[in-house]
Structures are given as structure tokens and as C-alpha cells.
Amino acid sequence: MTNKRRVTALVVIATAAIIAAGGLMASNMGFKLNYPLQAQQVGVSATGFQSIGLPYNRQVGIDWAAQLRADVEAGGVLVGSIQKYDILSGQNLPYPPTDFPLAAGEGYLIGVTSSGSYIIVGSHDPGHTVDLKAQAVGVSASGFQRYSHPFHGVSATASELKDELAPEAASIQKYDILTGQNVPYPPTDFPLVPGEAYLVGVTADKSFIPAHY
């Protein structure tokens, strides 16, 4: 199982209503994911950062970076920074100091100073459209943005996601915690892991509804 190293438990619960116990706005699928977070450690994590992708319908009350940080720390993991990729500048914007809203289909970098796990809960919105912007003055500095793939997306590898976004997709990049660098496809294909997010570069604007099971 290609996802086994990073994902210790993924429970997918079919639902079509509000899950009262978990406070989830449910669509067609609900999730509970035990997502490991790794602090900086020689031979394991170069920086203590890794990507994180949330369900499109997040847990109630997790709408801002500050709230996500507080929720992760409530589980015992200390968070140093949560970063959003700003397409206008092509730079990562950190919280703290500047809080920012979380958005469906958008991924983030999270830096932790202690290791542990974060229980991600939420559900998928099967009708949500993701808008990817190509490089253009005043719109996108690079044509890249950080994308959160559905937890039960049909595309299971970077190459399959590139095919799903064809012909506009130019590159799919994974943040490698071992090196602290982005690993691009092409040339290196890699599996898409629930809870991870990816930098996606397009050569023309692309609006799509991610294919999912």
C-alpha cells in the first residue's frame, strides 16, 4: 500500500447528512484521518515543515489558520507556522503573524516543533470547483498554487493528476520533508497521499471539479 508510510489510519464513513457528533457539514463522504506531523530531525525532516490538505468541508470552527493551529496544538503537537502559497507574489505567507482564511481545495505548509499526529475530520464537497490560474501580471507570479486533492480522488499519482488536468497542467510538485525541497513531476512520479497537498502549475487557466469516488 503506497500510502502506508505516511497515513496510519483512514476511516471513510458514507453519509448524506450532518454528523452531529463530529460537527461535520457532510456531503457524500465523511473522513477521519490520523495524519502524522514530523518535527525537524536529522534523516527524517529537514525543516519540520510538510504540506497539509484539508477536506473541502472542514470541521466546524476550523476556518482560519489560527484556528487550525489551535486545533493541532489541542492534540499535543506544537505548531511553529502555517503557511499559505500566495499566487500573486509566488511566496509563502506565514501565520503568525498574519492570519488568513482557509479555503476549500487549497493546501498549506505546516511547521511543527514537536512530532505527533493531527486528527483531520471533515467531508468532501463533490460540487466544489477548483480554479487554477496561469502566470499573468497581477494575477499569478508563477502559474503555481498549492492544491488539496480530495481524500478519495480518482487520480492516485502525480501523473494521473496531470492527465486529469490536461492539457493545462505543466507540473505537479510534492514537498519532500527529508530534503525540504519540492520534487516535481515530470520527471519523478509519486503517489498522492490523503492529507498532503501539492503545488500545481498550469500554462492556462483551469477550472475543474476534482474526480472522486
Order of alpha helices (4+ residues) and beta strands (2+ residues): beta-beta-beta-beta-alpha-beta-beta-beta-beta-beta-beta-alpha-beta-beta-beta-beta
